[in-house]
Amino acid sequence: MQRVGVFVCWCGSNIAGTVDVQAVSDALKNEPGVVFSTNYQYMCSQAGQDMIIDAVKEHNLTGIVVCSCSPRMHEATFRKTAAAAGINPYMVEIANIREQCSWVHKDIPTGTEKAIILGKAAVAKVNLNTPLTPGESPVTKRALVIGGGIAGIQTALDIADAGFPVDIVETKPTIGGKMAQLDKTFPTLDCAACILTPKMVDVAQNEKIRIFSYSEVSEIKGFVGNFDVTIKKNARYVKEDICTGCGACVEKCPMKKVPNEFNLGMDNRSAIYIPFAQAVPKVATIDPNSCNMLKNGKCGLCAKICAAGAIDYTQKDEYVNEKYGAIVVATGFNPISMDKFDEFAYNQSKDVITSLEFERLTNAAGPTAGHLERPSDGKSPKTIVFVQCVGSRCDSCAQKGKEYCSKICCMYTAKHAMLVRDKYPDTEVYVFYIDVRTPGKNFDEFYRRAVEEYGVKYVKGMVGKVTPQGDKLKVQASDLIDNKQLHIDADLVVLAAAIEPDKSARPLATMLTASMDTNDFFTEAHPKLRPVESPTAGVFLSGACQGPKDIPETVSQAGAAASKVIGLLAKDKLTGNPCVAHSNELMCNGCSSCERVCPYGAITYEDKEFRMPDRTTKIRRVALVNPAVCQGCGACTVACPSGAMDLNGFASNQIMAEVDAICK
Amino acid sequence: MQKITQDKLLEKAVSLLSNGTVSAVLGWSKGEFSYDVTPKMFKTEDDLKENFIWNDFCGVNFSKYLVSKTDRFEGKILVFLKPCDTYSFNQLLTEHRFDREKVYAIGVPCEGMVDVSKLKAKTGEGISEIKEDGENLKVTKIYEDNQVAVPFKDVLLERCINCKSKKHVAYDELMGDEGEVIDSNRFDEVAKLEALTPDERFAFWQNELSRCIRCNACRDACPACTCEKCVFDNPASGVENKAPANSFEEKMFHIIRAYHVAGRCTDCGECSRVCPQNIPLHLLNRKFIKDINEFYGEYQAGAEVGSRAPLVDYTTEDLEPGEVFDRRDTDA
């Protein structure tokens, strides 16, 4: 029989406000096994923890129940307290009487009743707890960064700087990401390429960094410190190590009518291409969907022209296997599709463009060499309407767009408006907004300059409809401050499209078993206290994959993620989680159900010899759990028909004891 | 009214045993009464010739017997499998429950098997002899001049009325003609139960399961129940009991069992066939099969070896629980 001590926390008034803590500690005093029960203002404080340590010594406690906040908050704290008091950390049970009780109930009788029931369940469980000892596993001192945008680049550079090897996997033929497509950057208006490309070169030249461009992660196995990753290098039909990036093939390629994705389809590229001049790696790539040689074997011009002999039409996708200690997700964002926003005539008129397309139009390396021209007829626009929040801050009932604020649009729209007025002062510029949100260093000053110095016409209200008429775009909008309808004949309409996580994020999250929110942004381990870590150990988040972010914020988070990775890779050994599954081989049927439901591939089988009652031996197939790979999710324990599988710390009989205590 | 005769099966069994292809034959053997057929491991030709039978009462599904019979047995075992038995056979192979190499399986066509309770309900007790006579069974009773003709079709087992397949999905050798998978009406009864109110449905099961005497025949006959240690025999499982102490436990046994075999049950119907209390246990399992078909797409356990049952199959394409929750409105 355990000797259980119960410690009920007030959490100031957080718990004590709606739960009669004295009644709870009194009621639990009479539960089986309980020899001591008390309550205190802040159990997690030093005084509270000392109270636990003293009680353990005084009453020879073997188990501890703390009725307090969620175990996510302080389970680790109280486990350490238990260890300090000389008992096994896994003899501690937390009854969550805050998040699941005091915060959701309004009156003391109900709150108290529920707190007592939750406490009884925890006592019932701790009575069946057994001491557990975690195992140790080594750390592979190499990091994987998935995504080669500014987030991935910064993270990789910082990790490499600390001396650890890093691999970047990027699906595009070059690293650089969205930042490489931008023109100027707010709030200082320095050119994106000027600050990004030196970093890209640093990546290319860093001995510790390998770039897998035009590649994707196809399989992830393993666990923190020991990830086993398969990277698929898509065939680019050009030998990467031989190509010098001279560009002769690009010039000679006869197939020049392929929409150029780097310029968002506003101009064309050839079938063999280098995305942009400063691409890293600067290596040509053949687009198999457009290349005549690959499609029907007729051409082969690039192979003839290539002095280095780098073209290889027979190249196949290649799979690389590598081990990593930590994985950083930096998959970034994309503007959402404008298909559901017919009111803005995006699909009807070429002169309705998204902000990212506008970036390319004003970029010196863009399709118009930086001259602001209308995509339809190449004329200079005289009236430009910017529409903010297109698909951001949408009502969920609207069934289109996103409920969240995309965060970066207010600032880049101010930047666009300001740049237009700066270069083409005779252009009239309107910005329609719901609110202008500028909380960042020098951000509001920047926006005020756009309004006050550059004379951008900011109108609070939304554009209701854009109708192409002749060579004009009839913009119908409301001015909520003057309370009137506006009709503007615009030459160009720029939509600040909401941003969403890259489509690759969801399947990647599944491979990583990392959690996501409903918008497919990766969830952080704690929104305030662990913002760059995923709840899945060894997986870190960098940049817009975690939520909309501008460049300064992305770079800060990238550095933070890198420092967490460095902290992990600096360790030689990791302490595992002892709450893993194990199979009772005497009961195991070897039926494979557990193996099939295991998301981590932690279960294998072996043929084992058993001695039977009649003195013969019998060979049976039985399940084996690799405790280092098992994450303790418990799926196998449910799938096992005979009950041979069980989970340390969450054994079926412990869970049933809790249920019984609650239902009694 | 089996199309293939007992003599043919016997001839095959004898030849395979005598030429050494197999060391034993798992077949049906004469029992105490004419309708009473028991499974037997025949090891000699003489035993086969004397006791082997094949008739309208050979309902026993031998698949499960292979788990214990092949264990530490030297040589191959010949087993006769009706179409529905082959699904259980495959399912057990999927679960690695016996060594395929140790078995020589012969597929036998089946025209349906007789439900002895139904027959007795028509004839009354005291059956001394049953003979096939065209479409009828000619039943002789111990009482004088007491001959009754019962149409074969009227006394079929429920699982045979709603036969799901005349096709053998596994065999080494097939005797007779191969049949087809049948688009049966086996889910009609389940749909009727689904249409009841929860209270009515509870009353239905309360009534059915109250007859349970916990003889464990359903579990012992079920080819999905081959656990090394059954939870109902394991004191540590928390659900072990030998007899229902109250109406709650009566239900728990059957509900736990239905959950344990969910996704693995091939709907072979052995549970209902062997139940001495005539509880329609197959309806519980069919409800699961119907739900699995509706939620995850058609799935027939045992249709092939190694198939991954939707309930115990993790893939990266699995839906998040939230998506399933959202989908419930569109499905309803």
Interface residues (C-beta under 8 A of the other chain):
Chain A: P507 T510 M511 T518 L586 M587 C588 N589 G590 C591 S592 S593 R596 V597 C598 P599 Y605 T616 K618 R620 R621 A635 A639 P641 S642 G643 A644 S652 N653 M656
Chain B: D71 R72 T94 E95 H96 R97 T226 C227 E228 K229 C230 V231 N234 A236 S237 G238 H260 V261 R264 R308 A309 L311 V312 D313 Y314 T316 D318 G322
